[in-house]
Amino acid sequence: MKSIFTKIIQGVVPASFVYQDDKVSAFMDIQPINPGHILVVPNQQVASLIDLDEATGAHMFRIGHRIAKALRHSGLKCEGVNLFLADGRAANQDVVHIHLHVLPRFRGDSFKGLVGQNQCQLATRTELDQIAEAIKLALVNA
């Protein structure tokens, strides 16, 4: 069964892309913790780190690192960044397609952790597209 991320990568489900190459795609999280919350996913559906080849895993983190730098130059409120990857149901992985969260952080934000303590609101496609464009521009210049 195709994951929601596979459907996004294939263009079946809309997304606001920040980055895409032959190995990974990065797009805005539809339920962002903070504006600029991005997911970096392998283009091939891989359920867990056990199944992910090392080169693709390293590439995911390289792109996550570049995006984290770009967030700081994007004009969004970003005083820090969390990178987070949950591997397996016991680690609260909610989509069975490995993914790296890149979370912009700032003092006083309401984020209390990744599991069960946050009330995330759905963002509109327009909001996500605008934020994605700002980050793409900063990514090119990073």
PEJO-V302005 format. One record per residue. N is the residue number from 0. RES is the residue in one letter. BURIAL is # if it has 16 or more other C-alpha atoms within 10 Angstrom, else .. D_CENTER is the distance of its C-alpha to the mean C-alpha in Angstrom with 1 decimal. Layout:
BEGIN
N:RES:BURIAL:D_CENTER
N:RES:BURIAL:D_CENTER
END
This chain:
BEGIN
0:M:.:21.5
1:K:.:18.5
2:S:.:15.2
3:I:.:13.4
4:F:#:10.8
5:T:#:13.9
6:K:.:15.4
7:I:#:12.6
8:I:#:13.0
9:Q:.:16.7
10:G:.:16.8
11:V:.:18.3
12:V:.:15.8
13:P:.:14.7
14:A:#:11.3
15:S:#:10.6
16:F:#:9.7
17:V:#:9.2
18:Y:#:10.2
19:Q:#:11.9
20:D:.:14.7
21:D:.:16.8
22:K:.:14.7
23:V:#:11.0
24:S:#:8.9
25:A:#:5.8
26:F:#:5.8
27:M:#:5.9
28:D:#:5.9
29:I:#:9.7
30:Q:#:10.7
31:P:#:9.2
32:I:#:10.8
33:N:#:11.6
34:P:#:11.4
35:G:#:8.7
36:H:#:5.9
37:I:#:2.7
38:L:#:1.3
39:V:#:4.5
40:V:#:7.4
41:P:#:11.1
42:N:#:13.0
43:Q:#:15.7
44:Q:#:15.3
45:V:#:15.6
46:A:#:16.1
47:S:#:16.0
48:L:#:16.3
49:I:.:20.0
50:D:.:19.5
51:L:#:17.1
52:D:.:19.2
53:E:.:19.1
54:A:.:18.6
55:T:#:15.4
56:G:#:14.1
57:A:.:15.3
58:H:.:13.8
59:M:#:10.2
60:F:#:11.0
61:R:.:12.9
62:I:#:10.2
63:G:#:8.0
64:H:.:11.4
65:R:.:12.1
66:I:#:9.2
67:A:#:10.3
68:K:#:13.7
69:A:#:13.1
70:L:#:11.8
71:R:#:15.2
72:H:#:17.0
73:S:#:15.5
74:G:.:17.9
75:L:#:15.5
76:K:#:16.6
77:C:#:15.1
78:E:.:17.5
79:G:.:15.3
80:V:#:11.8
81:N:.:10.8
82:L:.:9.0
83:F:.:9.2
84:L:#:9.8
85:A:#:12.3
86:D:#:14.8
87:G:#:17.2
88:R:.:18.4
89:A:.:20.3
90:A:.:17.2
91:N:.:15.8
92:Q:#:13.5
93:D:.:13.5
94:V:.:12.5
95:V:#:14.7
96:H:#:12.3
97:I:#:10.9
98:H:#:7.1
99:L:#:5.8
100:H:#:4.3
101:V:#:5.1
102:L:#:7.6
103:P:#:10.5
104:R:#:13.7
105:F:.:17.3
106:R:.:20.6
107:G:.:21.5
108:D:.:18.2
109:S:.:18.5
110:F:#:15.9
111:K:.:18.0
112:G:.:15.8
113:L:.:13.2
114:V:.:16.0
115:G:.:18.5
116:Q:.:19.1
117:N:.:16.9
118:Q:.:17.8
119:C:.:14.8
120:Q:.:16.1
121:L:.:15.0
122:A:.:14.2
123:T:.:16.3
124:R:.:15.3
125:T:.:17.3
126:E:.:15.4
127:L:#:12.0
128:D:#:13.9
129:Q:.:15.6
130:I:#:12.7
131:A:#:11.0
132:E:.:14.5
133:A:#:15.0
134:I:#:12.0
135:K:#:13.1
136:L:.:16.6
137:A:#:15.8
138:L:#:14.0
139:V:.:17.3
140:N:.:19.3
141:A:.:17.7
END
